[in-house]
């Protein structure tokens, strides 16, 4: 039974090694792009913080503490239709 030419094994191995090489290089490129984007993001963050501090803008405005469990959908809908009767009549 013929096993095939020895050169086929060599070519197959070379293709596999080239695949591993290309995958390794692609991972390096992706890491470089990720690091670049992280650096740009940090630079923009620093610049925006400096601008906001020089303009006197607060970091965050706190959201009022609202208990949403006490609201029901039917009550909100009733109030909405009561305050705007044009929705019910289709006008």
N, C-alpha and C positions, 0 to 999 in steps of 0.2 A: 504494500500500500504506500502510495507516494505521499510524503509529508509536505511537499511544497518547497519552493526555492528558499535557501537560507536568507537571501536578500529580503524576502517578504517580512521575515521576523525583524530584521534590522530597520526596515522602513516603518513598520508598525510601531516599534519602540521609539523611533525618531518622532513620529507623529504624536505619540503620547507625551514625550518629553516637551515637545513644542507647545502642546495644549497646557501642560502644567506651567510652563514659562509664561505663556500669554495670560493665564489666569492670575498668576502672581503679579505680573505687571499691571493688569487691570485693577487688582485690589489696591496696589500702590497708588494708581491714578485716582481711584475713588476716595481713598484716604486723604490724598492731597487736596482734592476738591472739597471734601468735607471740612478739612482744617481751614481752607481758604474762606469758605462760607461762614464758619464759626468766627474767624478773625474779623471778617467784614461786619458780622452781626454785633460783635463786641464793640467795634469802633463806632458803629452807628448808635449803639446804646449809650456809649460814653458821650458822644456829641449831643445826642438828644437830651441827656440828663443835664449837661452843661447849659444848653439853650433854655431848658425849662427852669433851671435854677436861676439863670440870669433874668428871665422874664417874670419870675416869682410865681410860677405855676406849681400848684400842689402835686405831689406824686400821685395820689389817688383820692378820689372823692368817695367817702363811705356811702354805701347804699343803705337806705333806711331799713330798719328791721321790721319786716311785715310778716305777720302770721298768715300764710296762704291757706292753711287748713280751715280757717273760719269762713272762707269764701266758698260759695257753691256756684256751679255753672248756671243753674236756673235763676238764682238771684241776680247774677250779673246780666243775664239775658233779659230778665224782666226790667231791670233798671235801664238797660240800653233801649228797649222798645218804648218804655215809658217816657224817656227823655227825648227820643227821636221817633215820633209816630209815623214819619214818612217811610220808614223801613217796612212797617207792617202793611201800609196801603200801597206800597210800590210806586210812590210818587217821586 
